[in-house]
């Protein structure tokens, strides 16, 4: 055997990332037929445990067998070329380490489910079955059906056997050795295929085609089909066009054409059908718009950002609401694309993508890909593959878009960078897309532009300290004035009996005037549903969730009570469940009740509601925004969806309800969130010079200092006070926070585990850095009791070493016998 032969026989092994929460990579043996072909970043199918079939990612290829276990063989290699780039694998690793989770959890969130293999359990006849006498008459029928069909899925077997619970039947047949259960593995993604029709090559010839038209005069229905085809494909004039054909659906759109006549022409060999793989994203045949003309302040901002990028990798663009930050972004995107780089434009909400995508598509055409959760699995896979192939140079997306396979990023824009929705809450990884974008940019040598009218305290602090560049746009586009903000004292209005339900008399007058002027209004209430809870006047019963320590929200349209934490639903009770009284009433109000009350006050007004309940479908956002833009809606009621980046010409009035609840929320970020949210929603008003904007805030405390800052649009003054308080009490950006939450079905166990955790941590890191344990605002979710331990560390400490100790401490607690069944959730940099 020569040296080359010897090298070919060397056994290869692959370390793979499994999409499950295990703390390390697992090593699998590479079958001989894949040796030398398997690549880092490719997907493979492997067996994990006795029965589990999963899609894994190759992270490393080597020749060292594992020492602790016998390596199983890789079952299948799915990709000839890597589906995940080396940059992505580096990002997975960083997120896993920084956010203290397993790399498989990162992979699970990063890959669209259409790229993950699903395994479907099936049953087949056991060829070694020797005792048919053991079977009942019904079981014999079922086994014969399985033999006849070769295999059946569990669902197919249940339908044939006409049973709801098929598992008992399967268990019986397995016990008698009559059947074998196996996993059929299939890839979820499937390309979109269009069936097309064209003339066969003989009839594509103009002379033969003319003769055919004459022959079909005796069959008028078949002739109609042929003439319809020639309407779309001018084969007589240009025979080459026939190759492309036309979709079969062309004929079904015309009710006068006969389906059977088309089938006859196919059978005769006059037409032939063929399949074509097409994009799921419709080609934009509209007019390509020109680049927007910049005002002088916008031009200056583009120049300043470009100059700042020469010295800083990250720049904060602080522009008042309506300053025209989007136009600045567009010019910077064009610069990056012209240099051959990729661009990622992150937005915090799907609602924002709707309006902006239409605009950017008109400018950048088919180079733009869109990526968010309202897209189907197949659509997201198509964008993923489009980025890999270079079809999409520029992607607009929400937080999950950071995981796309970019390899030459030049610019990342994080719009509304202050938004909490950039943070993933559940499941792990609990990453922050803005902070992860900074890491991706560092890896690929890209620049990051953070944009906001109300920057996060952390980002503005970094800009003030010189870590980020800072560019400011302090005036609105087109010399439009910032809206005038007025406070309505509803405590005084109640004393004067001027309140009509949840509306002050002044607000109702302003709403009526706006309707008379045919101008539009946005009403903001950051609580969806009809009412936060039901209560009984006789015994003070409150509707509460059985699984969570929260009240059930009443949704009137569906006539049910819902938990917004676990999804539990109940029918509306006719009498009080506690005392039987019929005196049940709603307490408080949400967007659904506001919508109903508005309709009562203004029956002729056209009112729409934008919240999670009304925008579940993929096209709901688009339709609402289109209706509002075209003036078909007079009043838009909504949650914080209406506060972010939406730009409407005719909005001259914004009304804000329940501001006190936001301001007084028990959290160190509540003041910051209130300033941001109230300023942002106020900024939807008066965005054009010819239409002055007004904002009415209903509050019980008109003297609250944060409201004065909002009225005067004084971000710097707000920041100066807030940063001083953060420093005094040791909160970010002066410290880093890790929140550890124990969860258990038993309250005492959850509390004891949290206490043990805190005690162990105190011994090592000191009392000033460990707070708790304490109950969170919602003490029980999904029947599990929660207790928080908060860790605060100075920024100059070795965070990596601290995290290692924290992980070891957590492991010590969860492996203690008395805390069996406890789970501990780690949230690094909670928001």
Helices and strands as residue ranges (DSSP letters): H 3-8, E 13-18, E 26-29, G 32-34, E 43-48, E 52-62, E 76-77, H 86-98, H 103-110, G 113-115, E 117-125, G 132-134, H 137-149, E 151-153, H 154-161, H 167-175, E 179-187, E 192-199, H 201-204, H 206-215, G 216-218, H 220-232, G 239-243, E 246-247, H 249-252, H 259-267, E 271-278, H 296-311, E 314-319, H 325-338, E 342-346, H 350-364, G 365-367, E 368-371, H 377-389, E 394-397, G 399-403, E 409-415, G 420-422, H 433-444, E 447-452, H 457-464, E 469-473, G 477-479, E 484-489, H 490-495, E 499-500, E 503-504, H 505-516, E 520-524, E 533-536, E 553-555, E 560-562, E 569-571, E 584-587, H 591-601, E 607-610, H 620-629, E 635-638, G 640-643, E 651-656, H 659-663, H 670-682, E 694-699, H 705-711, H 715-729, E 735-744, H 747-765, G 767-769, E 770-774, E 780-781, E 784-794, H 799-814, G 817-819, E 823-828
